[in-house]
Amino acid sequence: MPLARSLSVTSLSGLEEWDEEFDREDAVLFEIAWEVANKVGGIYTVIQTKARLTCEEWGENYFLVGPYMESSVRTQVELIEPCNATLRRTIDKMNSSGCKVYFGRWLIEGSPYVILLDVGFTAWSLDRWKSELWENCSIGVPWFDREANDAVLFGFLTAWLLGEFAAQCDEPPHIVAHFHEWLAGLGLVLCRQRQLPVATIFTTHATLLGRYLCAGNVDFYNKLAEIHIYLSLSDIVTPNGLNVKKFSAMHEFQNLHAQSKARIQEFVRGHFYGHLDFNLDKTVFLFIAGRYEFSNKGADIFLEALARLNYLLRVNHSEVTIIAFFIMPARTNNFNVETLKGQAVRKQLWDTAQTVKERFGKKLYESLLVGQLPDVSKMLDKEDFTMMKRAIFATQRQCLPPICSHNMLEDSSDPILNCIRRIGLFNSAQDRVKVIFHPEFLSSTSPLLPMDYEEFVRGCHLGVFPSYYEPWGYTPAECTVMGIPSISTNLSGFGCFMEEHIADPSAYGIYILDRRYRGVDESCNQLTSFLFQFCQQSRRQRIIQRNRTERLSDLLDWRYLGRYYVSARHMALAKAFPDTFIYEPQEPTSATGFRYPRPASVPPSPAHSLHSSPHHSEAEDEEEPYDEDLEAEKDRVNIRQPFNLPNRNKNHTVGLPEKN
């Protein structure tokens, strides 16, 4: 059983190029995950973004299998009848035997087929299936664990589906079943126990053991050999990718950044009304987002670094203001009234300004019509001044701008709020670092901050993800493909992957914090240094750095990283059906892999040096106009020389990069 995992991310030197002539017409791929058409975590992003490439590879022989969730199906799935006759017979047989199985197209890129299993409808079989699991596999399941019960129902239904499909085939089938995480993994166990003619793959994206141990302040990584025993027969590491949309000119994504930043600035104007004593043009937006795991996601070290950064900015009399957003869902009962009031006050001020502007414009127009220059002293009358004074009085505030945008159900025990109380970052006028805790996922329909996550990320300047436990890390990867610099760690899969493939990550806006070999205080000082040095960059330097960050997006494209999944499926078919399929990996070579070189405008320096900001040549500091597209092309040529990336305009299978 080939086992693909994303616990650590390293290149595979023994991966072969996929044979483009390989015949998939006689093979069928079922990819099984609890997150299919069910947005509950990072695996959802893996499945959703990878679907288009897998559809191009497997065509009509690719089926995603997930749970039936009515609320998601109504908005994400078009229910249809199966075109595949064998699958149609399979679903009809299961439905006539007491199941509810739905078939349709998932309305995402690639429009993959989905088979959705209603686990609730077959709950009557739970006790029988638990007993069978214990008797045949010696696996016990707690009786009142809802998540474990769902895993049992989903696993047995999946095995039923695969077994019935194999039985309905006219000829011996070549089936590949790819299971993601433990919620789907029971189906794999049952396939083996029932000896179904299925090639199986299992991908683990994280472990609960690792998550809980890290949250419990165990020195997990340096004691890994003592804690964690990991067994597998065939282990392939599968880095997670994204669907990358490239722009024809570099300034296009910079324009998107400016537009999104303007929307964030509007929110900030309302949130800090009455205390808007800082220059928004000299304000830097930082953010952290993800599952609310205070220590594992690094929110603790981020807050401590912000307190130290606040001190540095104050003693250095910096004109820069930092606004740090914490986007982590927690239990709330509604929006904070003071936060909503701030947006209402901002809108009222805008409406007042528009009214006065229209009255002023009308008087100016009338004056010009009669051929006279306007008397400026008469352009604004008493009524105009009264309206403006009333609007100004409305901005008076007796309290500080709120830290949290919502009413927290567990305010007194919330880790983020308690840490903020301890370090004293209360959004006061003296603080150069302001904090906004938004304990809810972002939505374009929100009355408070009406932006979706992608738009919000584009509007920020830096993503900060100092995670202690992060097997991959989609948040910094999403920043990268949108041209937003980020901070990650050498304990995250993303950070390790970037360190391996980029000679000088910080020059490209990828700052990698050392959390493995440094203590907490040292790591916090390093993070503070990264943040302080980032704040010292000029606007021009930030533009150059964003250009370079966006150029790394090819490295995170599924058309490049999808090759690891391709190889895992090829290996699985060859192991399960050796008479039909052959897998011949190359022998590992001494090559250490390819690396992105330093940008053309970065002066040579030792490989271990850590640049804190993009280094540009003296020519870039001259008064001549700076051509971003020309600079981008110079670095792009320099980047693409060491290896070949797939042509995004051609639909073909991705092979390995050429070695230097």
N, C-alpha and C positions, 0 to 999 in steps of 0.2 A: 504494500500500500504506500504509494508515494505520499509524502506529507510535506505540504508547503506551509511556511510560517513567516510571520513578520515580527518576531520577537526582537531580532537584531538584523541589521541591514548591511550586507557585504556583497561584493560582486562575485559572480560565479565564473571562474576561469574555465570550467569544464563544460559549459553550456554550448550545445551545437546550434548551428543555424538551422532553422526550420525549412524543410524541403517544400518549396512552393508547389511542387507537383503532388504532394501528399493528398490522397483521395479521402475526403471526409464524407462522401455520399453514403458510405456504409456504416458511419458512426453517428451516434446521437449524444449530445452533451446536455445533462441536467445539472444546473447549478443551484444548490439548495442553501437558503439562508433565512433566518427569522426576519431579516431586514429587507427582504424583497417587497417592494411597494409598501414599506412599513418603516417610517423614519424614526428610528430610536437610537441611533448612534453612528459612530464613524464607519462601521461596516456598510451602512446604507450608502455612504458616499463611494466606497470602493465598488460596490455592486452597480450603483447607478452610473458612475462615470465610465466604468469598464465595459458596460453593455454594448455600446456602439461598435467598439473594436471587435468584440466577440461575435456580434451579429454579422459583421463583415467577413469574419473568418469561417463561421459555421453555417451562416444562412438560415434556412428553414429547419435545421437540425439542432437548434439551440433553444432550450427551455429553462426559464427561471422558475424555481419552486419556492413558495413562501406561504405564510399564514393568511387566511382571509380576514381582513380588518375592514368592516363595512365603511367606516368614515374615510379611510384612505382610498378604497376602491371607488367611491363616488367621485372623487376628484382626480384620481391618478390612472385609473384602468378603464379601458374600453372592453367590455365583455363581448366575446364573439364565439362562434363555433370552431372547434379545431379543424384545420385543413388536413392534418396528418390522420389517415384512416386508422392506423394502429393506436394512436393516442385517443382518438374519438371512441374507439371500442373500449379502451382502458377506463376512460372517465365514465362512460355509460355503465360499465360493469361495477365500478366502485359506488356510483350514485345509487344503483339498484340494490346495493348490499348494505345500505345504511350510512353512507358518507355524503358529504356535500363538497363537491370539487368544482371549482370555477376555472374557466379558461378565458384569456383575453390578451390584449396588448397593453403593456405598460407605456404610458404616454410620456416617455423621455427620449433622449437622443438614441436613435437606433430602433426604437419601437419594438423591443424584444417581446416574445411570447412569454406569458406568465401562467403558471398553474398554481392556484390558490386553494389551500386546504383549510376547511372550517374545523378548527380543533375543538371549538365549543360544541358543535353538533355531535361529535363522537365522544363526548365526555363520559357517556354511559359505559364505555369500554375501559375506563382508566384503571379500575381495580384489577380487571382481568389482565390487562397489559402489564401492570406493575408486577403481578404475580409471575407472569411469563418471563419478565425481565430478570427477576430474582432466580427463578428455577433454571433458566437456560444460560444466563450470563453472570449470575451472582452479583448483580448490581442492585443495590437497595436505594429507594427514593423516599424522602420524607413525605408523610401523608398530607401535610397542610402547607407545603411550599408551592405557591401558585406558579412561580417561574419553572420549578422542576417538573410540575405536573404538565405544564404546556410543552416542555421539552419531550416528555414521554409521549404525549399525544401526537405531536408533530413528527417525532422520530418514527413511530409505528405507522403513521399515515404515509410518510415518505417511502419507507420500505415496502409498504403495500403497493404504492404507486409504481415503484421500480420493478417489483416482482410481477405485477399484473401486466406492465408494459412488455416485459421480456416474454411472458407467456402468450401475449397476443400477437407477437411478431411471427410472420410466416416462415422466416429463415432465422437461424441463430443470430442474435443482435450483437452489435459492438457498442455497448453503452458505457459512457463515462459519467460518473456521479461525483460532483465536486461539492463537498460540504464545508460550510464556514462556521467556525466556533462551536462551542459545546451545546448550544441550544438546538443546533441541527445535527450534531455529531452522533446522536443515538441511532439515527437512520443508517449511518455507516456501520456501526456495531452489528445491527440487525442484518445488514446485507452480508456481512462476513459470517454471522452465525447461521443464516439460512442458505449460505453458499449460492447467492444469486450471481448470474453471469454478468457482473458489473465491475468495471475498472474504477477504483475509488481514489479520491484525493481529499485530504483534510487540511484546511488552513486554519491555524490558530492566530488570532490577531493580538491577543494579550492573554494573561492568566489572572484569575481571581486571586490566586495565592500571591503572585507578585504584587498585585494592586494593594492587597490588605497588609502584606509585610512592609511595603514601602510607606503606606499610610501610618504604620505603627513605629516609624523611626528605626527600622532595622537597616543595618548597613548592607542592603540587599545585594548590590552588584559586586562588592568586594568579598562577600561571603557566599556567592552564588553556588560554588561547588559544594558547600556544606549544607545548603538549604534545598536546592532544586535539582532533582534528577529528571532529565528529559530524554525520552527514548523515541527513536524513529528508525524506520527501515531505509527510507530514501528522503533526505532532507533538502528541500530547495527553498531558499529565501526569496520571497516575492515582494519587492518594494512596491508601495502603492503609488499610483499615478493619478493624473487628472486629464480631462480633455482640454487641451490648450488652444485658445483662439488667438491667432496672431493678427497684429495690425499691420497695414501696409506701410505706415509711417510711425516713427517712434513717438511723435508728438500727440498721436491720437489717444494713447492710454494716459499720457500726461494731462490731456484735456479732461478725460474722465476723472482723474484724481482731483483736478481743480473744481469740477462741478460737484463731486461728492463732498469735498472739503467744505465748500460753501454751504451745503445743507447741514453739515455738522456744526458749522459756525453759527447758523441760525438757531439751532437747538441750544448752543452754549449761550447765546445772547439772552434767551429766555430763562435758562436755568440759573444764570448768574445775574439776573436783573437786580439793580440796586447795588451790586458789588462788581460791576464790570469795569474794574480799575486796571485792566491789563490790555495790551495791544493784541488783538486777534491775529494780526499779520505776523506777530512774533510769538505765536503760540504753537506748540508742537503737540499733536495728538498721539498718545500711546494707547494700546489696548491689549487685554488678555481675554481669551474666550475659550469656552469648552465646558466639559463636565465639571460640576462643582465638587472638586476634590482639592481641598485647601492646600495640602502639602504636596500631593502627587503632581498637581498641575503647576506648582511653584508660586501660587498666590502669596504664600507666606514670605518667601525670599524677595518677591517683587515689591511687596509693601515695605519691607525693611529697606530695600534699596531706594525706594521713592523717598523715604524719610531722610536718608543720607544725601540723596540728590537735592532735596529741598534745602538742606543746610549748605551744601556747596554753592548752589545758585544764589542763596542769600548773602553769604560772606563774600562772594565774588561780584556782588551787585549786578547780577545778570539781568538783562531786559527780557530774557526768554521766560515764558510761562509754559508749564507742562500741565496738560489735562490727561489723566490716566483713566480709561474706561475699563471696568470689570464687567464683562458680559458672561455671567454664569447663572444658570437658572436655579432658583431656590423657591421655597414655599412662601407665597405672598397672598394677600387677599384683595389687593387693588393698587392702583397708582397712588402715589403720594400726592395729597391735595396741594401742597406747596409747590411741587414740581409741575403739576397741571396749571396752577395759577401763573407760574412763570411764563409758560407758553402763551397763556391768554393775555398777559400783560404785554409780551412782545408783539403779539398780533394787533393789540389795541394801539400800540405806539406806531406800528407800520401803517395802520389805517388812518391814524391822525396825520402822519407825515404825507400820505397820499392825498388826503383831503386838502391840506394846506397847499401842497404842490399844485393841485388842480386850480384852486382859487388864485394862486399866484400866477399861474400860466395864463389864465383867462384875462387877468388884468394886463399882463404883459402883451398879450395878443391884441387887446382893444387899443392899447397905447400905440402899438406899431401900425395898426390899421389907419390911424389918423395922422401918421407921419411924425410922431413925437417920440423922443426918448423917454422912457418911464422915469418917474420920480421914485427912486428906490425907497425913500422914507414913507411913501404912501402905498407901497405894494402889499405890506402886511398891515391889516387894521387891528382894532382892539379885539375883535372876535377871534382872529387868528391867534393872537398872543394868549388869549384866555384858553383856547383849545390846547395849545402847546404846554401852558403851565399846568393845566389839569392833567395832561398826560405825564408830565415830569413828576408831579406829586404822586401819581399812581405807582411810580417805580420805587418809592421809598419802602425800605424793608427793615424790620426790626430784628430779623434773625439772619443767620448765615445761610448761604445756599445749601440745600440738602445734600448729604452724601449719597443717600439711597433714593432711587426714583420710585420705589414702591413701598408699601407698608409690609414689613416682614412679619411673618407669623411667629418666628422665634428670634426676635430682635436681640434679646439679652444674651443668647447663647450662640449667635451667628459668628463664625470664625473671622470673616472679613471685617465685620463691624467692630468686633472686640479688638482686633489688631489695630484698626484705625484709631480707636479710642486710646489704645496704649501709646501709639507713636505720635498722636496729636495732630494728624492732618485733617483739619476741620473746615477747609476751604476759606480760611480767614484771609484778610487783605495782605497780611505779611507773608503768607505762604506763596512760594513760587511754583509749588506743585499742588494741583487740585485733583480731587478724586471723585468719580461718579460711578456708583455701583448700580448696574442695571440688571436685576436678578430675573431676567426673562430673555428668551431668544428674541432677536430682532425681527420685525415684520414691517412690511411696507404699508400695512393697514393700521399700524399703531397710532393713536392720537398724540402720543408723546414724541417719539422719534421715528417718524414714518420712513424707514429705510430698511431694505433687506440686507442680509449679512454681507453679500458681495459688494453692494454699493457702499456700505459702511467701511469695509476694509479698504476699499480704493481711496476713501477720503482721509484715512489716517496716515501718519508718517512712519510709524514703526509698530510692528507686532512684537510682543514680549511673551515668550513661552518658556520660562526657566524650569521645565518639568523635571521631576525626579524619576517618575515612572511614566514612560511614553514609548511603547514599542515601535510606533512609527511617528505620528504627529502630522495630521492633515492641516492644522491651522497655519504653521509656517510654510507648508507647501503651497497652500492657497494664496498666502501673501506673495510668495515668489512669482507665481504665474501672473499675478496682477501688478508686479513691479513694485511691491512694497517691501522694504527691508525688514528683517526680523531677527530676533534673538532666540536661539534654541540651545540645547545642551548636548554634551557628548554622552549623555545617557539616553537620548532619544534616537530612534531609528533614523529620522530625518537628519539630525545633526551628524551622526556617524557617516551617513551616505554622502553628505555634502563635503565633509572633511576628506573623504576618500577620493572624491571626484574633482575637487577644486583646490588648486595650489594655494590660493590666498582667499579664503571665503569672505573675510570682512571687506575686502576691496569690492566684492560684488554685493555687499549689503547683507551677508549671511554671518551674523555674529554667533559664535559657538562658545557657550559658557562651560567652564570646567566644573562639573559637579561630582565627578568620579574620584579625582585625586586631590581635591581641595576640600577643606572643611567648610561648614556652612558660612562662617564669618568671612573666610577668604573668598568664597564664591559670591557672597553678597557684595564684597568690595569690588570684585571684578565686574559684576553686573552694574554697580553704581558707576564705575569707570566707563563702561560701554555707553550708558545713558548720558552721562555728563559730556563725553566727547561727541556723541551724536547731536546734543543740543548746541554744540559750538559750531556746527557746520552752517555754512551760508546756504541761502536758498538755491544758489547755483550748484553747490556741491551736492545738495540733496537731489536735484534734478539729474545730475550725472549718475549718482548712485542708483536712483530708481531705474534709469535706462539699463544699467549693468545688471541689476537684479532681474529685470524682466527677460534679459537675454538668457538666463538660466532655465527658462521655462521648457525649452526643448528636452532638457534632462529629465523633467518630471512628466513628460507627455506619455500617455498610455501607448502611443505608437512606438515608443522606445522601450518602456518598462513592461509592456504587455508580453514581451518575449519570454519572461520568466514563467508566466502562466502557460504560455504555449508549450514550453518545454515540459512542464509538469504534466500536462495532459498527454503529450506524446509519450512520455515515460510510462504513464499509467496504462495507456493502450498496449504498449509493447510488453509490459509485464503481465497483463491480463490475457492478451491474445497474441502470444509470441509467433504463432503460425501466420498471422496476417500483417502485423506491424513490427517494425524494427526500430530500436533506439540505440544509437551508437554515439555516446558523448565523447568529445575529444579528451585526450589526456591533459591534465592541468599543466600549464607552462610556467616558466619562471617569471613571466610578465606580471607586474603588479597592477595592471589595469591602466586606464587612461585618466588624465586629469585635465580640467580646464586650466589653461595658463592664466597668469596674471593679465589684467587688461593692458592694452598696448601703451596706455598713458601712465601706467604705474611703474616707477623706477624699480630696477631689480633689488631684491632684498632677500635675506635668509628665509628659507621656507618656514621656519618656526616663528617668524615675527608676526605680530598681530597688529594690522593696521586698524585704526579706529575710525577712519573716514576715508572716502575715496581720494586717492592721491592723483592729482592731475599735473600734467607737465607745465612748464613755464609758458608754453605757447597758449595754453588754455586761459592763463591769467592776463593775456594781453587784451587790449581794448577792441580787437577785431570781433565781429559778430561770431557768436558760438553756434556752429551748425550741429545740432544734436543728431540729426540723421546721418551726417557724415561721420561723426565720432562713433555712432552706433555701428555703422557698417565696418569701420576699422576694427572694432573689437569683435564683431561677428565673424569677420574673416579669420581673425586670430584664434577665435574659439573653435571654429569648425575644421581647422586643419588637422588636429590630432585624430579625429574619428569621424565617421560618416553617420549622420542622423537621417532617419527616414524622411522621404519627401512627402510633406503633408498633402500635396495635391494628387498623390498616387495612392491607389488602394492596393497595397501589397503587404506581405508579411515582413515583419521586422527581424533582421538578423543581428548578430553581435557587431559592436563597433570594431573597427580595425585596430590592431595593437600598434603602439609606437615601436 
